[in-house]
Amino acid sequence: MLHRLWLKMDDIGEYDVKYGAWKIYQIMYTNNLIKGGNLFTDNDIIKNGGRPYIKCQFIHNGKSTKEMRFSGETDFNFSTQKKRELCRSRYENYKKILERDLADEGELEKSLKMLNKCSQKHHSQDNISIMLQSGNMQGAKGAVGLDRLDVWLLILDMKYRYNINMLQNHCTMENCSEIENFLNLFDDVYDYASTIYHINSELVDKLIESGKRPLDSAKNIITYMLLAEEFWKQKDAFIKNHKI
């Protein structure tokens, strides 16, 4: 249980780059995030006034990037912070749709409880992962699909399967190759999701299908929440099995 306490000990900065978050990343990416031939350490975390990051090689499939910048990222976004495009928070947006579509009080109460649980998991160790900061990959995920993980995996699948590249619209000319070099480490979206999120291919397929649909109905939102719960369960199992 010690690893769950780390994230409560540090109140400085955004959740996915707190001191304890980096401890979780050390568990999740023991063989990937390498600095000087070894797993990155606390001393490698760079804090220069912006979001903390590390500058490491990412090693996978017998291949390696050059040293690149990596930072933390929230996976599923059930935030209560207002989103300009929605004129409200994601949580409030999903809540309004559930209240609109579910006439049965029992079903509505059940769904709102699920939404509240998802919102509570927004800041949890099961809902954070590392992401390439070079090339503004985080900006691409946030802008395409309003930061939905299912849409993100759909976009990656399109990139790997059909070479349809929607990722580099959010990076400078100088940094476009950074994303390409990083994604070339992985065979496909399944390899990426297994390495970065530690989820299986069956869940990846379900997330990709979900990403093809707008979250504009109670049915689609409930499916999305159930997939989030399955995602957190698989990631939690990995962390527990590999904890330091």
Disulfide bonds with the S-S distance in Angstrom:
none
